[in-house]
Amino acid sequence: MGILQELIIIFTLAVSVVYVCNRLNIPSIIGFLITGVVAGSGLLGVSSNPDDVHILSEVGIILLLFTIGLEFSIKNLMQIGRTVLLGGTLQVLLTIAVITGYLFSIKGLNQSLFYGFLIALSSTAIVMKIYQEKLELDTPHGRVVLAILIFQDIIVVPMMLITPVLAGIEGGSDNTLLFLGLKSVGLIAFVFAMLKWIAPWIFYQLASTRSRELFILGSVVTCFAVAGLTYYIGLSLELGAFLAGLIISETEYSYETMGNIIPFRDVFASIFFISIGMLIDIRFMLASWQVVLGGGLVIILVKFIIAIISVLLLGFSLRTSILVGFALSQIGEFSFILSKVGYDYRIIDSLEYQTILSMSIVTMVLSSFILNYSTPIINKLMKTTLLDWMDKKTYSMSSIAKEPEDVALDDHLIIIGYGINGRNVSRSARIAGIPYLIIETNPETVIKELAKGEKIIYGDASNEEVLKHASIHSARVLVTTVPDAPSARRVIATARKLNPDVYIIARTRFVKEVNDLFALGATEVIPEEFETSVEIFTRLLKKFNVPENDINSLVNIVRSDGYQMFRTASFESITPADQRNLIKGLEMVSCRVETGSTADGRSMLELAIRKKYGVTVLAIYKGGDVIHNPDGDAVLNADDVVMLVGMPAQVSNVYEIFKSPLLIG
């Protein structure tokens, strides 16, 4: 069977499998892996040897790393936050240390280090897809997970660079590190030159042609040229692709490049994951299912515990740390790439390669289901006596938990969350002289704001100890600005339990969540999608000249309905068409008052423009000042500009009072 027929079968199967996965809420990457396993089994007549699609899958790897480079600009890399650097470093190094320590006596240093590399990485594709679908990217744990995954996506490049060294490709020479350093210096110089002079000029020339085809071709050539250069000097294609993306990311053409490349990347990357599935020997998995399943479960447990420890050391709550542990418990897609590199360099043999691939798929499948149900799982776990005690203990031991120093708060405002909404609320409270205290789950934010003198403490507001520390018993109002509904529900329930009289204002994203928050004890709930729709239709109606009082009546009717479906507003109002008929034929003009004219030096009362000519004066421009709706005492002087509205004939008649007598004569 030819390559074309095989690709048709593979992609047809992929569409079917990924469709089923989508309906079952399983990430598409798992669907591609399953497609590869089925295609590689020989059941469909496709060659079990994936070499036929190896070149296409290699293109997928290159484009995948190229787009990662596009997403990480040099400026962003220089501004990577504390969570990315410390959290990512802790998670990766602790995982490598644990795996290396366990395997050292069995596999030796180099091979055990390589296994540490493989297991340290998690799946950005799976986690981000699930978090996007669950709207958890903007939650405390979502931000931490994203930060650590960013670090992993960056660290995979030096891991690939180190892999040949672990394989002893340099022949064990003592100069290996020196050569590696020289190559790195040369690459840095090349990247700097490309960033500073070459790439901006090239892409300006491409963009100036206004040819989309030429721009796409130039982007692809840049990607493969830099990748080929790094391969030529003995480094990896993947590193070159990442650097090519990094180079373009510093130009103003990065977004256009990303938009053009993503469709190609997704197609070729899917081939890569399918080819990985084809590498898996289904007979091996069935014969060794106990080892594969057991090993996969052990890896999930080890990564889960290490992630929790890493995030706790950063100062986050136990709840956030456990949720991060759920998210990072699988082996990631870059481990497939890295394992292939290790196999090519003979760091691992075919049996080990099959084992790690099989275990990786087990961790991906199991962790994706855990992630989908992480919220109910964590809610049940946090109700257990042990974890509740540990949560309070970790909060009380936090170095920033008691900052700022305890003060006697009474009749005050408690603000939950310090995002955009939280900042605006605190700013308003400060201006109004209202005593307030902010509770924030991001320790980095707390440290920064404390240094600025902000009244903020660290903690999870669903924790009773945190709310007690914020004097919830004597608070007048509590405002929760956290974006995710589960967190808001926990905060409201806890606050209402501790203070039955506190006035609770809750923010939520969707109207469908309003009733649940009211049931838990919220006094007022403000759904973002509803308020956005109100603002949109308010501005829309104003554009169509609907009277302001009618607009206000409609808004009041909608809001009084408890944020339910819009009801038909029954009030008499002229339609936009009626209003257009009212102003039909009116002409708006501006006239300059000339020296010596009838209007020069006279007041509006003296001129009686409305009475004599039937024309209305809307405004008077005096130099840089504007007088709207001028009264009778307003005096016109030479060079003033008068804005008038009236019927064309009336406007034509009024011109004469603004003209100089010399011009009239």
Secondary structure, 3 states (H helix, E strand, C coil): CCHHHHHHHHHHHHHHHHHHHHHCCCCHHHHHHHHHHHHHCCCCCCCCCHHHHHHHHHHHHHHHHHHHHHHCCHHHHHCCCHHHHHHHHHHHHHHHHHHHHHHHHHHCHHHHHHHHHHHHCCCHHHHHHHHHHHCCCCCHHHHHHHHHHHHHHHHHHHHHHHHHHHCCCCCCCCCHHHHHHHHHHHHHHHHHHHHHHHHHHHHHHHHHCCCHHHHHHHHHHHHHHHHHHHHHCCCCHHHHHHHHHHHHHCCCCHHHHHHHHHHHHHHHHHHHHHHHHHHCCHHHHHHCHHHHHHHHHHHHHHHHHHHHHHHHHCCCCHHHHHHHHHHCCCCCHHHHHHHHHHHHCCCCCHHHHHHHHHHHHHHHHHHHHHHHCHHHHHHHHHCCHHHHHHHHHHHHHCCCCCCCCCCCCCCCEEEECCCHHHHHHHHHHHHHCCCEEEEECCHHHHHHHHHCCCCEEECCCCCHHHHHHCCHHHCCEEEECCCCHHHHHHHHHHHHHHCCCCEEEEEECCHHHHHHHHHHCCCEEEEHHHHHHHHHHHHHHHHCCCCHHHHHHHHHHHHHCCCCCCCCCCCCCCCHHHHHHHHCCCEEEEEECCCCCCCCCCEHHHHCHHHHHCCEEEEEEECCEEEECCCCCCECCCCCEEEEEECHHHHHHHHHHHCCHHHHC
